[in-house]
Amino acid sequence: MGVAFGLDRVVEDVLPRVRDGRVGLVTNAAATTADLRTSVEVLHSAGVQVAVIFTPEHGFSASVPAGEGVGHGIEQRTGALMFSLYGDQFAPPLDVLASLTWIVVDLPDVGARFYTYVSTLVHVLKAASQAGVPVLVLDRPNPINGVQVEGPILREEFSSFVGMLPVPIRHGMTLGEIAWFANDVLSLGAHLEVVPVSGWRREMWFDAWGRPWVPPSPNIPHGETALLYPGMCLVEGTNLSEGRGTPYPFAVVGAPWLDGESLARRLNAYELPGVRFRPVSFTPCTSKYAGELCHGVQVHVTRREVFQPVRTGLAVLIEARSLHPDAFAFLPPSHGRISHFDRLIGNGEVRAYIEEGASLNEIVGGWEREENRFLRRRRWYIFTD
């Protein structure tokens, strides 16, 4: 038996209860069945009245560049209102929710705390609780497995749309498990149900699902990218390019002034588990250094079962700064007092340690205790051992 997602199971197991009423569907076009039908198609074909479609960052198409707002509109197949939950408003309006009988959530997560679909889920649960509308989450497995966790736990004062839950950066949970965790830990009070996955074991990776990889957003084109993302996304908080605007987002990192040969040599000397680095040059067509020739490294995962993306991403930043202390910089806060890097990492200490010249071991020395503490807490919210 193959892996069945919540969407694959909902027609047989749950649909009769949501068919009689108006449904708000939180989804995008990357949320598909094994035969690549979208959740909109599946529910509409089954006779569900999809009245409103709420879309996360990147829009319903899952192709809008990161950080860009998406307008509202009408979905052609169903005639449903398309309402963006990214940009001007992160939560469904209460007057819209008042007309609904159910909210159904089907979003493809990638297993990293700062991937914003999780934050959209949190906002939806909170608004649904206020409006008294029940939420049905169609579960999806974690593409980078449900066993390994890594990174510091988010401090409450660093909560933002790129991190709202007290979990490590790599949390090892499914969408439905994250929903249970958020609803309880943040005391959201939503009436929540989950249609869990079946046939999935926690040690499974994306390529064991028996279905094609559908990019959940423009810069996660492959399942391998999802594994790099929890660490290499930290580069976003610096003046280095994280490879946006290239065929290898989050797999290459560089800048016009960076010495890629030296950086690769220094990083390989770490002998980090499951990864090697090689010098590369690339020219991004968008984002940082668009149109400029950049030099840096490509990150090659050689053994994914032991690869530690967060520690690897920090090693890249430590050595880039060490090589070019006058050129490397963390980006200043764009609004408020907290920098983007601090929001991503979830605290203010790591950036300060890097700026002080601390070693990787000094920075991550206390993480294992945090990771183990989270694993004990997580047991209450996971569906499979």
Buried (B, 14 or more C-beta within 10 A) or exposed (E): EEBBBBBBBBBEEBBEEBBEEBBBBBBBBBBBBBEEBBBBBBBBEEEBBBBBBBBBBBBBEBEBBBEEEBEEBEBEEBEBBBBBBBBEEBBBEEEBBEEBBBBBBBBBBBBBBBBBBBBBBBBBBBBBBBBEBBBBBBBBBBBBBBEBBBBBBBBEEBBBBBBBBBBBBBBBBBBBBBBBBBBEBBEBBBBBBBBBBBBBEBEBBBEBBEBEBBBBBBBBBBBBBBBBBBBBBBBBBBBBBBBBBBEBBBBBBBBBBBBBEBBBBBBBEBEBEBBBBEBBEBBBEEBBBEEEEBBBBBBEBEEBEEBBBBBBBBBBBBBBBBBBEEBBEBBEEEEEEBBBBBBBBBBBBBBEBBEEEBEBEEBBEEBEEBBEEBBEBBEEBBBEE
